[in-house]
């Protein structure tokens, strides 16, 4: 059975790099694997609309629930892509997945409504839209200050000319997203979680060390499934 693994974290946490490196390490170990990154800005209606939203080009307010639907629509339109990837790989790694939608949209509502929003997003994506939840999620724990510095080093994105998109530029939102991921992880929302710290007291961990820890969790999960 294919293992669906989500790499999660706030903006600038290093998700794309970690996903790519983990995939390469798995392949080196003889395990077939691939990466699917969300949003799929150039491939789905939802992804295109999200690019317009994050670049600030949508001329009307986008409510948290409307944004959640767009992120969910991007994955709904990608169900066949996910199934095809799962049919030919032992591990499919997602660079952002359902929990990202939960954490970000819940950061835009009053504190007392956060958990309700998270539950609603998960139900919408998995039950209404039929998106398969991950079997394992990895949270990349990266302090906001360091993540913000890393965002400035990103290559040009397909959906915006700006250095920071609408989410990245909002530090208060990023703080709340970080809190929401902590809630999601500690309560086991959206499945099984492992936490990978991306920094040490002396600075950033080498990317391959981060990827190796992720692969260890993946292999342990595969082994645990086999025992059942």
C-alpha beads as a LAMMPS data file, in Angstrom:
LAMMPS data file: protein, C-alpha beads

228 atoms
227 bonds

1 atom types
1 bond types

-500.0 500.0 xlo xhi
-500.0 500.0 ylo yhi
-500.0 500.0 zlo zhi

Masses

1 110.0

Atoms # bond

1 1 1 0.000 0.000 0.000
2 1 1 1.324 3.429 -0.941
3 1 1 2.263 5.700 1.951
4 1 1 1.006 9.280 1.601
5 1 1 3.309 11.647 3.486
6 1 1 2.664 15.355 4.005
7 1 1 5.496 17.784 4.698
8 1 1 3.999 20.710 6.593
9 1 1 5.109 23.994 8.114
10 1 1 4.779 27.745 7.823
11 1 1 6.106 29.814 4.949
12 1 1 9.884 29.608 4.723
13 1 1 10.090 26.403 6.784
14 1 1 11.916 24.569 3.989
15 1 1 9.142 22.223 2.908
16 1 1 9.999 22.076 -0.811
17 1 1 13.680 21.377 -0.137
18 1 1 12.882 18.770 2.525
19 1 1 10.360 17.019 0.296
20 1 1 12.743 16.899 -2.658
21 1 1 15.686 15.670 -0.592
22 1 1 13.616 13.045 1.236
23 1 1 12.352 11.743 -2.093
24 1 1 15.906 11.433 -3.414
25 1 1 17.066 9.594 -0.286
26 1 1 14.175 7.147 -0.535
27 1 1 14.976 6.417 -4.172
28 1 1 18.618 5.851 -3.242
29 1 1 17.367 3.206 -0.790
30 1 1 15.446 1.465 -3.542
31 1 1 12.013 2.821 -2.605
32 1 1 9.975 4.356 -5.396
33 1 1 8.820 7.856 -4.466
34 1 1 7.647 11.146 -5.916
35 1 1 6.709 14.658 -4.775
36 1 1 3.494 16.577 -5.456
37 1 1 3.540 20.256 -4.447
38 1 1 0.439 22.249 -3.531
39 1 1 -0.958 24.619 -4.626
40 1 1 -0.668 23.512 -8.254
41 1 1 -0.783 27.072 -9.546
42 1 1 -0.478 26.293 -13.261
43 1 1 -2.443 23.037 -13.376
44 1 1 -5.836 23.553 -11.727
45 1 1 -8.586 26.148 -11.595
46 1 1 -8.195 26.257 -7.821
47 1 1 -4.440 26.662 -8.105
48 1 1 -4.747 29.505 -10.598
49 1 1 -7.283 31.299 -8.400
50 1 1 -4.967 30.870 -5.404
51 1 1 -2.130 32.456 -7.350
52 1 1 -4.347 35.463 -8.021
53 1 1 -5.358 35.570 -4.347
54 1 1 -1.842 35.279 -2.923
55 1 1 -0.498 37.875 -5.352
56 1 1 -3.169 40.364 -4.265
57 1 1 -4.826 40.528 -7.683
58 1 1 -8.330 39.420 -6.655
59 1 1 -10.350 42.672 -6.425
60 1 1 -12.861 41.400 -3.843
61 1 1 -12.396 40.234 -0.231
62 1 1 -11.640 36.520 0.150
63 1 1 -13.144 35.109 3.336
64 1 1 -11.350 32.310 5.215
65 1 1 -13.972 29.774 4.112
66 1 1 -13.770 30.922 0.493
67 1 1 -9.979 30.585 0.608
68 1 1 -10.335 27.143 2.184
69 1 1 -12.609 26.055 -0.654
70 1 1 -10.047 27.232 -3.243
71 1 1 -7.260 25.231 -1.558
72 1 1 -9.569 22.233 -1.303
73 1 1 -10.626 22.646 -4.948
74 1 1 -6.971 22.526 -5.985
75 1 1 -6.679 19.092 -4.352
76 1 1 -10.097 17.933 -5.601
77 1 1 -8.909 18.638 -9.143
78 1 1 -5.691 16.741 -8.351
79 1 1 -7.281 13.505 -7.110
80 1 1 -6.484 11.639 -10.333
81 1 1 -2.905 12.935 -10.254
82 1 1 -2.535 11.672 -6.675
83 1 1 -4.026 8.292 -7.592
84 1 1 -1.705 7.898 -10.572
85 1 1 1.299 8.773 -8.412
86 1 1 0.171 6.294 -5.762
87 1 1 -0.274 3.540 -8.359
88 1 1 3.379 3.712 -9.398
89 1 1 5.177 4.708 -6.175
90 1 1 5.567 3.243 -2.714
91 1 1 5.706 6.719 -1.169
92 1 1 4.025 9.921 -2.343
93 1 1 5.308 13.047 -0.595
94 1 1 3.201 16.195 -0.508
95 1 1 4.802 19.611 -0.184
96 1 1 1.844 21.091 1.758
97 1 1 -1.422 19.219 2.058
98 1 1 -4.690 19.345 3.986
99 1 1 -3.237 20.494 7.327
100 1 1 -1.810 23.581 5.644
101 1 1 -5.333 24.649 4.713
102 1 1 -6.465 23.976 8.273
103 1 1 -3.639 25.974 9.873
104 1 1 -3.810 28.974 7.558
105 1 1 -7.564 29.481 7.375
106 1 1 -7.942 29.004 11.127
107 1 1 -5.382 31.789 11.594
108 1 1 -7.845 34.244 10.029
109 1 1 -10.793 33.705 12.383
110 1 1 -11.336 34.669 16.046
111 1 1 -9.385 32.517 18.489
112 1 1 -12.505 30.794 19.784
113 1 1 -13.447 29.689 16.270
114 1 1 -10.074 28.230 15.274
115 1 1 -10.766 24.599 16.124
116 1 1 -14.177 24.728 14.449
117 1 1 -12.556 26.067 11.284
118 1 1 -9.868 23.356 11.346
119 1 1 -12.463 20.600 11.701
120 1 1 -14.612 22.121 8.947
121 1 1 -11.678 22.314 6.513
122 1 1 -10.671 18.695 7.161
123 1 1 -14.257 17.483 6.729
124 1 1 -14.660 19.497 3.516
125 1 1 -11.487 18.168 1.929
126 1 1 -11.729 14.531 2.980
127 1 1 -15.471 13.894 3.102
128 1 1 -17.081 16.423 0.755
129 1 1 -14.273 16.496 -1.827
130 1 1 -13.008 12.949 -1.241
131 1 1 -9.316 13.842 -0.897
132 1 1 -7.410 11.017 0.789
133 1 1 -5.792 12.165 4.045
134 1 1 -2.103 11.497 4.650
135 1 1 -0.984 8.436 6.561
136 1 1 1.936 10.388 8.028
137 1 1 2.586 14.119 8.384
138 1 1 5.907 15.775 9.179
139 1 1 5.897 19.221 10.775
140 1 1 9.020 21.268 10.074
141 1 1 9.409 23.403 13.184
142 1 1 11.154 26.598 12.046
143 1 1 11.157 29.801 14.145
144 1 1 9.342 32.666 12.422
145 1 1 12.365 34.989 12.338
146 1 1 14.495 32.414 10.523
147 1 1 11.625 31.405 8.223
148 1 1 11.087 35.039 7.234
149 1 1 14.751 35.364 6.326
150 1 1 14.555 32.197 4.228
151 1 1 11.525 33.479 2.310
152 1 1 13.674 36.335 0.995
153 1 1 16.015 33.755 -0.552
154 1 1 13.281 31.986 -2.527
155 1 1 13.478 31.900 -6.291
156 1 1 10.904 33.851 -8.288
157 1 1 7.455 32.264 -8.007
158 1 1 5.187 31.637 -10.996
159 1 1 2.233 33.507 -9.499
160 1 1 3.802 36.759 -8.257
161 1 1 6.642 39.194 -8.878
162 1 1 6.641 40.197 -5.212
163 1 1 9.272 38.992 -2.773
164 1 1 6.574 38.153 -0.222
165 1 1 3.053 37.048 -1.134
166 1 1 -0.037 38.058 0.859
167 1 1 0.448 35.302 3.448
168 1 1 4.232 35.600 3.718
169 1 1 4.117 39.357 4.321
170 1 1 1.770 39.042 7.311
171 1 1 3.943 38.222 10.335
172 1 1 0.986 38.116 12.732
173 1 1 -0.693 35.568 10.486
174 1 1 2.528 33.528 10.427
175 1 1 2.619 33.584 14.239
176 1 1 -0.943 32.288 14.426
177 1 1 -0.235 29.657 11.776
178 1 1 2.632 28.398 13.914
179 1 1 0.324 28.198 16.940
180 1 1 -2.275 26.351 14.886
181 1 1 0.225 23.779 13.674
182 1 1 1.167 23.177 17.307
183 1 1 -2.508 22.561 18.101
184 1 1 -2.898 20.241 15.122
185 1 1 0.215 18.225 15.986
186 1 1 -0.462 17.984 19.726
187 1 1 -4.050 16.837 19.146
188 1 1 -3.245 14.456 16.297
189 1 1 -5.586 16.240 13.909
190 1 1 -5.459 15.036 10.298
191 1 1 -3.616 11.867 11.288
192 1 1 -0.229 10.782 12.634
193 1 1 2.459 13.446 13.163
194 1 1 6.199 13.654 13.691
195 1 1 8.059 16.895 14.421
196 1 1 11.409 17.727 12.826
197 1 1 13.314 20.699 14.218
198 1 1 15.088 22.529 11.411
199 1 1 17.379 24.617 13.638
200 1 1 19.804 23.999 16.488
201 1 1 21.194 26.446 19.063
202 1 1 23.975 27.248 16.596
203 1 1 21.902 27.674 13.455
204 1 1 20.111 25.866 10.637
205 1 1 20.535 22.118 10.301
206 1 1 21.991 20.863 7.002
207 1 1 19.125 20.128 4.578
208 1 1 20.246 16.528 4.073
209 1 1 20.202 15.926 7.842
210 1 1 16.609 17.150 7.952
211 1 1 15.699 14.920 5.015
212 1 1 17.414 11.921 6.601
213 1 1 15.346 12.332 9.774
214 1 1 12.174 12.518 7.678
215 1 1 13.167 9.343 5.835
216 1 1 13.777 7.586 9.150
217 1 1 10.212 8.408 10.201
218 1 1 8.865 7.226 6.848
219 1 1 10.751 3.929 7.019
220 1 1 9.650 3.367 10.624
221 1 1 6.044 3.969 9.583
222 1 1 6.346 1.541 6.673
223 1 1 7.862 -1.076 8.984
224 1 1 5.070 -0.525 11.511
225 1 1 2.437 -0.990 8.814
226 1 1 4.094 -4.231 7.784
227 1 1 3.885 -5.592 11.342
228 1 1 0.133 -5.094 11.339

Bonds

1 1 1 2
2 1 2 3
3 1 3 4
4 1 4 5
5 1 5 6
6 1 6 7
7 1 7 8
8 1 8 9
9 1 9 10
10 1 10 11
11 1 11 12
12 1 12 13
13 1 13 14
14 1 14 15
15 1 15 16
16 1 16 17
17 1 17 18
18 1 18 19
19 1 19 20
20 1 20 21
21 1 21 22
22 1 22 23
23 1 23 24
24 1 24 25
25 1 25 26
26 1 26 27
27 1 27 28
28 1 28 29
29 1 29 30
30 1 30 31
31 1 31 32
32 1 32 33
33 1 33 34
34 1 34 35
35 1 35 36
36 1 36 37
37 1 37 38
38 1 38 39
39 1 39 40
40 1 40 41
41 1 41 42
42 1 42 43
43 1 43 44
44 1 44 45
45 1 45 46
46 1 46 47
47 1 47 48
48 1 48 49
49 1 49 50
50 1 50 51
51 1 51 52
52 1 52 53
53 1 53 54
54 1 54 55
55 1 55 56
56 1 56 57
57 1 57 58
58 1 58 59
59 1 59 60
60 1 60 61
61 1 61 62
62 1 62 63
63 1 63 64
64 1 64 65
65 1 65 66
66 1 66 67
67 1 67 68
68 1 68 69
69 1 69 70
70 1 70 71
71 1 71 72
72 1 72 73
73 1 73 74
74 1 74 75
75 1 75 76
76 1 76 77
77 1 77 78
78 1 78 79
79 1 79 80
80 1 80 81
81 1 81 82
82 1 82 83
83 1 83 84
84 1 84 85
85 1 85 86
86 1 86 87
87 1 87 88
88 1 88 89
89 1 89 90
90 1 90 91
91 1 91 92
92 1 92 93
93 1 93 94
94 1 94 95
95 1 95 96
96 1 96 97
97 1 97 98
98 1 98 99
99 1 99 100
100 1 100 101
101 1 101 102
102 1 102 103
103 1 103 104
104 1 104 105
105 1 105 106
106 1 106 107
107 1 107 108
108 1 108 109
109 1 109 110
110 1 110 111
111 1 111 112
112 1 112 113
113 1 113 114
114 1 114 115
115 1 115 116
116 1 116 117
117 1 117 118
118 1 118 119
119 1 119 120
120 1 120 121
121 1 121 122
122 1 122 123
123 1 123 124
124 1 124 125
125 1 125 126
126 1 126 127
127 1 127 128
128 1 128 129
129 1 129 130
130 1 130 131
131 1 131 132
132 1 132 133
133 1 133 134
134 1 134 135
135 1 135 136
136 1 136 137
137 1 137 138
138 1 138 139
139 1 139 140
140 1 140 141
141 1 141 142
142 1 142 143
143 1 143 144
144 1 144 145
145 1 145 146
146 1 146 147
147 1 147 148
148 1 148 149
149 1 149 150
150 1 150 151
151 1 151 152
152 1 152 153
153 1 153 154
154 1 154 155
155 1 155 156
156 1 156 157
157 1 157 158
158 1 158 159
159 1 159 160
160 1 160 161
161 1 161 162
162 1 162 163
163 1 163 164
164 1 164 165
165 1 165 166
166 1 166 167
167 1 167 168
168 1 168 169
169 1 169 170
170 1 170 171
171 1 171 172
172 1 172 173
173 1 173 174
174 1 174 175
175 1 175 176
176 1 176 177
177 1 177 178
178 1 178 179
179 1 179 180
180 1 180 181
181 1 181 182
182 1 182 183
183 1 183 184
184 1 184 185
185 1 185 186
186 1 186 187
187 1 187 188
188 1 188 189
189 1 189 190
190 1 190 191
191 1 191 192
192 1 192 193
193 1 193 194
194 1 194 195
195 1 195 196
196 1 196 197
197 1 197 198
198 1 198 199
199 1 199 200
200 1 200 201
201 1 201 202
202 1 202 203
203 1 203 204
204 1 204 205
205 1 205 206
206 1 206 207
207 1 207 208
208 1 208 209
209 1 209 210
210 1 210 211
211 1 211 212
212 1 212 213
213 1 213 214
214 1 214 215
215 1 215 216
216 1 216 217
217 1 217 218
218 1 218 219
219 1 219 220
220 1 220 221
221 1 221 222
222 1 222 223
223 1 223 224
224 1 224 225
225 1 225 226
226 1 226 227
227 1 227 228
